[in-house]
Amino acid sequence: MVCANCKQKIENKDAFCPHCGKSSKRRDTVFEVIVRQAIAKAPWRQICRSAMEENEITEEDILKEVESRGFNRDDLSKK
């Protein structure tokens, strides 16, 4: 991906641009979207697979966050 501030190439997992130091909130945004898809019982594993891979987000990361928000992982879509 490219830093929105300095336009230099950065890794998806970088929280900050190593070139200019600007915050990269992409991973956080992607993570939140996937969590909301899971809570909504959408087929998030299928829909979000490539975004999860690109941003190094695991299924377990999502399930833990869903549980921390008071939802039961067993109630989520298995698709």
C-alpha positions in Angstrom: 0.0 0.0 0.0 1.0 3.7 -0.3 1.2 6.2 2.5 -1.6 8.8 2.1 0.8 11.5 3.3 4.1 11.0 1.5 3.1 8.5 -1.2 5.9 6.1 -0.3 5.3 2.4 -0.4 4.6 0.9 3.1 3.7 -2.5 4.4 0.0 -3.2 5.2 1.0 -4.2 8.7 2.8 -0.9 9.4 1.0 1.2 12.0 3.1 4.2 11.0 4.8 5.1 7.7 8.6 4.4 8.2 9.3 7.4 5.8 7.3 10.2 7.3 5.9 8.8 10.5 2.2 9.4 9.6 -0.3 7.0 11.2 -1.6 4.3 8.9 -5.1 3.4 10.1 -5.9 1.1 7.2 -5.5 -2.1 9.2 -7.6 -0.8 12.0 -10.4 0.2 9.6 -10.3 -3.2 7.8 -10.4 -5.0 11.2 -13.4 -3.0 12.3 -15.3 -3.7 9.1 -14.7 -7.4 9.4 -15.7 -7.5 13.0 -19.0 -5.7 12.1 -19.6 -8.2 9.3 -19.1 -11.1 11.7 -21.5 -9.6 14.3 -24.0 -9.1 11.5 -23.7 -12.8 10.8 -22.6 -12.1 7.2 -20.4 -14.8 5.5 -17.4 -12.7 6.6 -14.8 -15.5 6.3 -15.6 -15.7 2.6 -16.2 -12.1 1.9 -13.2 -10.8 3.8 -10.6 -13.5 3.2 -8.3 -11.4 0.9 -8.5 -8.3 3.1 -7.6 -10.5 6.1 -4.6 -11.9 4.3 -3.4 -8.6 3.1 -3.7 -7.0 6.5 -2.4 -10.1 8.5 -5.7 -10.5 10.4 -6.5 -14.0 11.5 -9.9 -15.5 12.1 -9.0 -15.9 15.7 -8.3 -12.2 16.0 -11.8 -11.5 14.7 -13.4 -14.1 17.0 -11.6 -12.7 20.1 -12.8 -9.2 19.3 -16.3 -10.3 18.7 -16.3 -12.1 22.1 -14.8 -9.1 23.8 -17.9 -7.1 22.6 -20.2 -9.6 24.3 -21.1 -11.8 21.3 -20.8 -15.6 21.2 -18.5 -16.9 18.6 -20.7 -20.0 18.1 -23.6 -17.7 16.9 -21.5 -16.3 14.0 -22.0 -17.5 10.4 -19.9 -20.6 9.7 -19.7 -19.7 6.0 
